[in-house]
Amino acid sequence: MTPEEFAAALRTHQVELSAKQMAQYEQYYQELVTVNEHMNLTAITAKDEVYLKHFYDSLTLAWAYPALQTEPLKMIDVGAGAGFPSLPLKIAFPQLEITIIDALNKRVNFLKDLVTKLGLSNVTIEHARAEEFGAKTAPAREQYDLATARALARLNVLGELTLPFVKVGGVLLAMKGSQAGDELAQAKQAITTLGGKIGEQVDLNLPNGDPRSVIIINKLKKTPMKYPRKPGDPVRKPL
């Protein structure tokens, strides 16, 4: 997917990118591949693959949950790595207010530098573990309209790492591949325990035909104070 094909694909979703936004994506790509030479950010470095499998893939959240395109949502991206999906969304939809947390300081420093170079406002980058950043006394707890994570964990683990951030009435958008159905069945009880309810599963395809699923989980009530458990426990002992 060339940058021109990327822009054309977005137009099919009524998203028209400006020259400035196209330049931001280009600079994002250049920074990603340059830093990736000495830091393991991504295995995907070919330009057409980055535009398809990182930039466009990130924007599928906005096709599944259209409020991302127009509403000034307060969004947290847990374990964002190289900034996916939140920073491609922020470039396309500047009204979003983004918080990114990541446990690796090197990635946090890359993201802070990237956000500065791209000239993005209302983006906060935090060096933190989700279990601590969303703990019962943490100021971030239940403060966000929307949480998301990409390639972080299976859904029952992902719920514990993200739902404590979401305010009642908000949503968790879980990005999954073609195996989403298997995870849904296993995660249903965990999601309920955490105050959520599994809603719609939106199945999408990338322009090359690769399948994607976005699972919308609605936050119906506050997460019990004992969640998230201490660092490592959600992975070692999934709900």
URUR-V414581 format. One record per residue. N is the residue number from 1. PHI is phi in whole degrees, -180 to 180 (NA if undefined). OMEGA is omega in degrees with one decimal (* if undefined). D_FIRST is the distance of its C-alpha to the first C-alpha in Angstrom with 1 decimal. Layout:
n:N phi:PHI omega:OMEGA d_first:D_FIRST
n:N phi:PHI omega:OMEGA d_first:D_FIRST
This chain:
n:1 phi:NA omega:176.5 d_first:0.0
n:2 phi:-74 omega:174.8 d_first:3.8
n:3 phi:-55 omega:179.3 d_first:6.6
n:4 phi:-67 omega:177.1 d_first:7.9
n:5 phi:-67 omega:176.0 d_first:5.6
n:6 phi:-60 omega:179.9 d_first:6.1
n:7 phi:-63 omega:179.8 d_first:9.7
n:8 phi:-66 omega:179.1 d_first:10.1
n:9 phi:-65 omega:178.1 d_first:9.4
n:10 phi:-69 omega:178.6 d_first:11.9
n:11 phi:-63 omega:176.8 d_first:14.3
n:12 phi:-66 omega:175.5 d_first:14.7
n:13 phi:-105 omega:178.2 d_first:16.3
n:14 phi:62 omega:175.6 d_first:18.4
n:15 phi:-114 omega:-178.4 d_first:16.8
n:16 phi:-107 omega:-178.8 d_first:16.8
n:17 phi:-86 omega:175.8 d_first:15.8
n:18 phi:-82 omega:175.8 d_first:18.2
n:19 phi:-61 omega:178.4 d_first:17.9
n:20 phi:-63 omega:179.6 d_first:19.3
n:21 phi:-65 omega:177.4 d_first:16.8
n:22 phi:-62 omega:178.0 d_first:13.8
n:23 phi:-66 omega:177.4 d_first:16.0
n:24 phi:-66 omega:176.0 d_first:16.7
n:25 phi:-63 omega:179.2 d_first:13.1
n:26 phi:-63 omega:178.8 d_first:13.0
n:27 phi:-66 omega:176.0 d_first:16.4
n:28 phi:-57 omega:179.9 d_first:15.6
n:29 phi:-60 omega:-177.6 d_first:13.0
n:30 phi:-63 omega:178.4 d_first:15.8
n:31 phi:-64 omega:-179.1 d_first:18.5
n:32 phi:-60 omega:-175.8 d_first:16.9
n:33 phi:-73 omega:178.7 d_first:16.5
n:34 phi:-68 omega:-179.0 d_first:19.9
n:35 phi:-69 omega:-178.7 d_first:21.8
n:36 phi:-65 omega:178.5 d_first:20.3
n:37 phi:-66 omega:179.1 d_first:22.2
n:38 phi:-127 omega:175.9 d_first:25.4
n:39 phi:-142 omega:-176.7 d_first:24.5
n:40 phi:-79 omega:178.5 d_first:22.9
n:41 phi:-97 omega:-175.7 d_first:20.3
n:42 phi:-158 omega:172.4 d_first:17.4
n:43 phi:-86 omega:-177.7 d_first:16.8
n:44 phi:-101 omega:-177.9 d_first:13.1
n:45 phi:-128 omega:177.2 d_first:12.7
n:46 phi:-63 omega:-171.5 d_first:10.0
n:47 phi:-58 omega:-177.9 d_first:7.9
n:48 phi:-65 omega:178.6 d_first:4.4
n:49 phi:-76 omega:178.0 d_first:6.6
n:50 phi:-63 omega:-180.0 d_first:8.3
n:51 phi:-65 omega:-179.4 d_first:6.1
n:52 phi:-82 omega:-167.3 d_first:5.6
n:53 phi:-91 omega:173.4 d_first:9.1
n:54 phi:-114 omega:-174.4 d_first:11.0
n:55 phi:-71 omega:-178.1 d_first:10.2
n:56 phi:-65 omega:-179.9 d_first:9.2
n:57 phi:-57 omega:178.0 d_first:11.6
n:58 phi:-61 omega:-176.4 d_first:14.2
n:59 phi:-74 omega:176.4 d_first:14.2
n:60 phi:-61 omega:176.0 d_first:15.1
n:61 phi:-60 omega:-178.9 d_first:18.5
n:62 phi:-75 omega:174.7 d_first:18.9
n:63 phi:-75 omega:-179.7 d_first:18.3
n:64 phi:-77 omega:-175.9 d_first:20.9
n:65 phi:-134 omega:-168.9 d_first:23.2
n:66 phi:-61 omega:177.9 d_first:23.0
n:67 phi:-58 omega:177.2 d_first:25.7
n:68 phi:-59 omega:-174.8 d_first:23.2
n:69 phi:-78 omega:-171.5 d_first:21.9
n:70 phi:-130 omega:-173.4 d_first:25.5
n:71 phi:-90 omega:177.5 d_first:28.0
n:72 phi:-80 omega:-174.8 d_first:29.0
n:73 phi:-73 omega:174.1 d_first:28.7
n:74 phi:-96 omega:-167.7 d_first:29.9
n:75 phi:-123 omega:174.0 d_first:27.4
n:76 phi:-118 omega:-179.9 d_first:27.7
n:77 phi:-113 omega:-172.5 d_first:25.0
n:78 phi:-97 omega:-179.9 d_first:26.9
n:79 phi:67 omega:-167.6 d_first:25.9
n:80 phi:-74 omega:178.0 d_first:22.7
n:81 phi:61 omega:-179.1 d_first:22.1
n:82 phi:-90 omega:174.4 d_first:19.5
n:83 phi:103 omega:-178.7 d_first:19.5
n:84 phi:-102 omega:8.8 d_first:17.4
n:85 phi:-96 omega:-164.4 d_first:17.5
n:86 phi:-69 omega:-175.6 d_first:20.0
n:87 phi:-74 omega:171.7 d_first:18.7
n:88 phi:-59 omega:175.6 d_first:15.3
n:89 phi:-65 omega:-178.3 d_first:17.6
n:90 phi:-63 omega:178.8 d_first:20.2
n:91 phi:-63 omega:-177.8 d_first:18.0
n:92 phi:-73 omega:-173.6 d_first:17.0
n:93 phi:-129 omega:-169.6 d_first:20.6
n:94 phi:-64 omega:-178.1 d_first:23.0
n:95 phi:-73 omega:-179.3 d_first:26.1
n:96 phi:-69 omega:173.0 d_first:25.4
n:97 phi:-106 omega:-167.7 d_first:27.9
n:98 phi:-113 omega:165.3 d_first:26.3
n:99 phi:-120 omega:177.8 d_first:28.2
n:100 phi:-120 omega:171.9 d_first:26.7
n:101 phi:-121 omega:176.6 d_first:28.9
n:102 phi:-149 omega:-174.6 d_first:28.4
n:103 phi:-85 omega:-176.9 d_first:31.1
n:104 phi:-104 omega:-173.5 d_first:30.1
n:105 phi:-63 omega:179.6 d_first:31.3
n:106 phi:-61 omega:178.6 d_first:29.0
n:107 phi:-69 omega:177.8 d_first:25.9
n:108 phi:-60 omega:179.9 d_first:27.9
n:109 phi:-65 omega:175.8 d_first:28.6
n:110 phi:-60 omega:-176.9 d_first:25.0
n:111 phi:-66 omega:178.2 d_first:24.0
n:112 phi:-62 omega:178.8 d_first:27.0
n:113 phi:-64 omega:179.9 d_first:26.2
n:114 phi:-63 omega:-179.3 d_first:22.6
n:115 phi:-61 omega:177.5 d_first:23.8
n:116 phi:-63 omega:-177.8 d_first:26.4
n:117 phi:-66 omega:179.7 d_first:24.1
n:118 phi:-81 omega:178.9 d_first:21.7
n:119 phi:71 omega:-177.9 d_first:24.8
n:120 phi:-89 omega:177.7 d_first:24.4
n:121 phi:-108 omega:-179.4 d_first:27.7
n:122 phi:57 omega:172.9 d_first:29.0
n:123 phi:-126 omega:179.0 d_first:27.2
n:124 phi:-115 omega:179.1 d_first:29.6
n:125 phi:-114 omega:-177.2 d_first:28.9
n:126 phi:-124 omega:172.2 d_first:31.6
n:127 phi:-87 omega:-173.4 d_first:32.5
n:128 phi:-163 omega:168.5 d_first:33.9
n:129 phi:-93 omega:-177.2 d_first:34.1
n:130 phi:-59 omega:-176.7 d_first:33.4
n:131 phi:-64 omega:-179.7 d_first:36.8
n:132 phi:-91 omega:-178.1 d_first:38.6
n:133 phi:-67 omega:179.8 d_first:36.5
n:134 phi:-107 omega:-177.6 d_first:37.1
n:135 phi:-65 omega:-169.1 d_first:40.7
n:136 phi:-62 omega:179.8 d_first:43.6
n:137 phi:-100 omega:-175.2 d_first:44.7
n:138 phi:-76 omega:180.0 d_first:41.4
n:139 phi:-66 omega:-179.3 d_first:40.7
n:140 phi:-83 omega:-174.3 d_first:37.1
n:141 phi:-64 omega:176.3 d_first:38.4
n:142 phi:53 omega:-179.1 d_first:37.6
n:143 phi:-111 omega:-169.4 d_first:36.4
n:144 phi:-115 omega:174.9 d_first:32.8
n:145 phi:-72 omega:-169.3 d_first:31.6
n:146 phi:-154 omega:171.8 d_first:28.6
n:147 phi:-124 omega:175.0 d_first:27.7
n:148 phi:-152 omega:174.9 d_first:24.6
n:149 phi:-161 omega:-177.4 d_first:23.5
n:150 phi:-126 omega:176.7 d_first:20.6
n:151 phi:56 omega:-177.1 d_first:21.6
n:152 phi:-96 omega:-174.3 d_first:25.1
n:153 phi:-169 omega:172.5 d_first:27.6
n:154 phi:-64 omega:-167.4 d_first:28.7
n:155 phi:-62 omega:-179.7 d_first:29.5
n:156 phi:-68 omega:175.3 d_first:33.3
n:157 phi:-78 omega:-179.7 d_first:32.8
n:158 phi:-56 omega:179.8 d_first:30.0
n:159 phi:-58 omega:-178.8 d_first:32.4
n:160 phi:-69 omega:-178.6 d_first:35.0
n:161 phi:-83 omega:-173.8 d_first:32.7
n:162 phi:-124 omega:-174.6 d_first:31.3
n:163 phi:-60 omega:176.4 d_first:33.7
n:164 phi:-60 omega:178.3 d_first:36.5
n:165 phi:-81 omega:-168.4 d_first:34.4
n:166 phi:-88 omega:177.0 d_first:33.9
n:167 phi:-73 omega:175.7 d_first:36.6
n:168 phi:-59 omega:-174.9 d_first:38.3
n:169 phi:98 omega:177.9 d_first:36.4
n:170 phi:-89 omega:-176.6 d_first:33.1
n:171 phi:-139 omega:164.4 d_first:30.3
n:172 phi:-104 omega:174.4 d_first:28.5
n:173 phi:-107 omega:-177.8 d_first:24.9
n:174 phi:-98 omega:179.7 d_first:24.2
n:175 phi:-89 omega:-177.1 d_first:20.7
n:176 phi:-136 omega:175.6 d_first:21.1
n:177 phi:-91 omega:-173.2 d_first:19.5
n:178 phi:-79 omega:-177.6 d_first:21.3
n:179 phi:-97 omega:-174.2 d_first:24.6
n:180 phi:-59 omega:-176.7 d_first:25.3
n:181 phi:-60 omega:179.6 d_first:28.4
n:182 phi:-62 omega:-178.4 d_first:30.2
n:183 phi:-71 omega:-178.4 d_first:29.9
n:184 phi:-59 omega:-177.6 d_first:31.1
n:185 phi:-62 omega:-177.8 d_first:34.3
n:186 phi:-72 omega:-170.8 d_first:35.1
n:187 phi:-94 omega:-170.2 d_first:34.3
n:188 phi:-56 omega:-178.2 d_first:36.2
n:189 phi:-66 omega:-179.9 d_first:39.5
n:190 phi:-62 omega:-178.7 d_first:37.9
n:191 phi:-63 omega:178.3 d_first:36.0
n:192 phi:-63 omega:179.2 d_first:39.3
n:193 phi:-58 omega:-175.7 d_first:41.3
n:194 phi:-87 omega:177.3 d_first:39.0
n:195 phi:96 omega:-177.6 d_first:39.5
n:196 phi:-109 omega:173.9 d_first:36.4
n:197 phi:-142 omega:179.8 d_first:35.8
n:198 phi:-68 omega:-180.0 d_first:32.9
n:199 phi:-104 omega:-173.5 d_first:31.5
n:200 phi:-77 omega:167.9 d_first:28.7
n:201 phi:-105 omega:-178.1 d_first:26.0
n:202 phi:-100 omega:179.1 d_first:22.9
n:203 phi:-94 omega:-176.1 d_first:20.7
n:204 phi:-134 omega:172.0 d_first:17.1
n:205 phi:-128 omega:168.2 d_first:14.1
n:206 phi:-69 omega:-179.8 d_first:10.4
n:207 phi:-56 omega:177.0 d_first:8.5
n:208 phi:-87 omega:178.1 d_first:8.7
n:209 phi:98 omega:179.1 d_first:12.3
n:210 phi:-62 omega:-177.4 d_first:13.0
n:211 phi:-80 omega:174.3 d_first:16.1
n:212 phi:-139 omega:173.4 d_first:17.0
n:213 phi:-132 omega:172.0 d_first:20.3
n:214 phi:-115 omega:179.8 d_first:21.6
n:215 phi:-99 omega:-179.7 d_first:25.4
n:216 phi:-95 omega:179.6 d_first:27.3
n:217 phi:-114 omega:-177.1 d_first:30.6
n:218 phi:-90 omega:177.8 d_first:33.2
n:219 phi:-90 omega:-175.1 d_first:35.7
n:220 phi:-96 omega:-179.5 d_first:39.0
n:221 phi:-151 omega:-177.1 d_first:41.5
n:222 phi:-63 omega:176.1 d_first:41.8
n:223 phi:-72 omega:176.6 d_first:40.9
n:224 phi:-53 omega:-172.6 d_first:44.1
n:225 phi:-61 omega:-178.5 d_first:45.0
n:226 phi:-77 omega:177.3 d_first:45.0
n:227 phi:-115 omega:0.4 d_first:41.2
n:228 phi:-75 omega:175.6 d_first:39.2
n:229 phi:-74 omega:-174.3 d_first:41.4
n:230 phi:-65 omega:-175.6 d_first:41.7
n:231 phi:-51 omega:178.8 d_first:38.8
n:232 phi:96 omega:-176.5 d_first:37.9
n:233 phi:-64 omega:179.2 d_first:39.9
n:234 phi:-58 omega:-179.8 d_first:37.1
n:235 phi:-82 omega:-177.2 d_first:35.4
n:236 phi:-71 omega:-176.2 d_first:38.7
n:237 phi:-131 omega:-175.8 d_first:40.3
n:238 phi:-61 omega:176.2 d_first:37.8
n:239 phi:-64 omega:* d_first:39.3
